[in-house]
Amino acid sequence: MTVLRGDATTMTAGDPASLPGRFRGFMAGFPSGVAIVTTTDRRGKQWGMTCSAVCSASVDPPTLIVGIRAASPTLQALLDSGRFAVNLLHERARETAELFASADPDRFDLVAWEHDSGYGGPHLYEAAHSVADCRVSQSVLVGPQRMVFGEPFRISTLAETRPLLYGLRRYGRWSAHG
């Protein structure tokens, strides 16, 4: 059912075919920061993907939620290893965000990163302003997405800069004028 009020359109659950598209548009109007979730599988191969579905679940204990497509190979590596890193991107990292949103299998060959055994996943030190290394505490399947709960065990600040934003289906910068 669609109800018009002035120039507003209201969709209800009675019209399920168009509700997912309307919901996607609704969420596009809610800008968020941009992150790249990284992990390393048991063979030592790096995996990563751009993600704007990141939020805090709790401050005590510190817990993040990361939404990842259930069919993602990054998700499988992350769940197998039980660890991951959330690289929060700075405003000059749009190209890196686009690279990790692509299907390019050589993405880690094209960016600066480092990894050691104490990390949850590779740190993208030139593209990220902060990194949270996390242990998987649980995950929940919601439709075609898996919500992964991660408890940070290390947080690193790499640069004092403004975050890269994503909303209305495009990248943007934090305005200096507020």
PyMOL commands that set and color helices and strands:
alter all, ss='L'
color gray80, all
select helices_A, chain A and resi 19-28+73-81+94-101+107-109
alter helices_A, ss='H'
color red, helices_A
select strands_A, chain A and resi 2-5+8-11+32-33+35-40+46-51+54-59+62-69+83-89+128-142+145-157+164-167+170-173
alter strands_A, ss='S'
color yellow, strands_A
deselect
rebuild
show_as cartoon
